[in-house]
Amino acid sequence: MFEARLDRLRLQLTRAGLDLALITDEDAVYYFTGYYDYLHMEFGRPTILVVPRDGKSLLITPNIDEVMARSSARVDRIAAWNDGAGNEWRDELPAFVSAHSKIAVEPDHMPPMVRAYLGELIDVSRLFDVTPIIADMRMIKLDPELQLARHAGQVAGAMMSAGREAIGDGMPEYEVALATSGAGTRKAAELLALHYTDVDMSPNIHFLQIMASGSNIIKTHHRATTRIMRRGEPVFLCFCGMTNFHRFKLGFDRTFWIGEAEPEQVEVYEVAVASQKAALEALKPGVSAESVHAAYADVIRGAGFDTPFRCGRATGFSFLESPQLVTGDKTILQPGMVLVVDGSVATDKFRAQVGDSFILTQDGYEQITHHPKAIEDMII
């Protein structure tokens, strides 16, 4: 699978008239090689995937991870470098860039130190953006990736159910976070054992729980704290960072209440649910990404509220991929895309959000995250 992706990348480089790609985004490195190191933390130690359009691939990575790289990276050669030894990660680059004319990089995902060094080696006129090529390649998921998406949906469902069970009058928020991460880890471990042979892939859920309760409900990306939840309060659970199975990400959100809900909040919530429903009625192959957002926004504005953020986004091995369901994104939706579709309404004192992930099919979509949304089901 990884070798085939590298071959496709070489083909796309050839079609674009580019000679060499230097890939530094960790998710993209994993997508093409099966290797990951610091999980989005480089610690000043860059990893660089070098892919000539007519030549062998090279992975430059710290020698602290050389053993892991050699066991997982599907590349032709690995160059491990050590802190303070020689020219470190720079040793291999001059020969490659001098031998190729048009160099493709990821401008928004390249460590500043690597970008600065390239600037010393070559004129900026020789640098080109490879990001659109990689984004297009990653947009349509193949069957193995769709299996990951479905399994990630099962992990998300286990987390949501456990979080719901942990919510209650007198409970601190962090207990919810402990419950969700534990349930997600156990479900992920079960799925890995049943369906996968990669024994080095961790099942552990390792992202701070996004949640808010009471008056903090309007803080969109609030984290679980020691705050004690009380009867009558709303509670928002978001798994857009935590649903990360075998490195495949999804989005998933729900809004709950403890014991009872204020009528004014219920009205806002119902608009949020209706806005997601409208978006889903528009969601199908052959339509533009922005048209799905327009359907969602029309419901929210029609109810007298300001349109909030984007309606959704594509996911995969990154939390945010292309396209985005937002005004201005004219990408035509295609089968095989994995998309998060939200419904959301915000006021000065309350916000409600529901979100699910979907696989776009030939004639519609397949929902892969599941939890009730009817108001009577959201009151715990």
Secondary structure, DSSP 4 states (H G I P E B T S, - for coil): -HHHHHHHHHHHHHHTT--EEEE--HHHHHHHHS---SSS--TT---EEEEETTS--EEEEEGGGHHHHHHH--SSEEEEE-TTSTTGGGTTHHHHHHH-SSEEE-GGGS-HHHHHHHHHHS-GGGEEE-HHHHHHHHHS--HHHHHHHHHHHHHHHHHHHHHHHH--TT-BHHHHHHHHHHHHHHHHHHHHHHH---TTS-----SPPEEEEGGGGG-TTPBP-SPBP-TT-EEEEE-TTT-EETTEE---EEEEESS---HHHHHHHHHHHHHHHHHHHH-STTSBHHHHHHHHHHHHHHTT----S-SEEE-SSSSSEEEEESTT--PBP-TT-EEEEEEEEE-SS-EEEEEEEEEE-SSSEEE------SHHHHB-
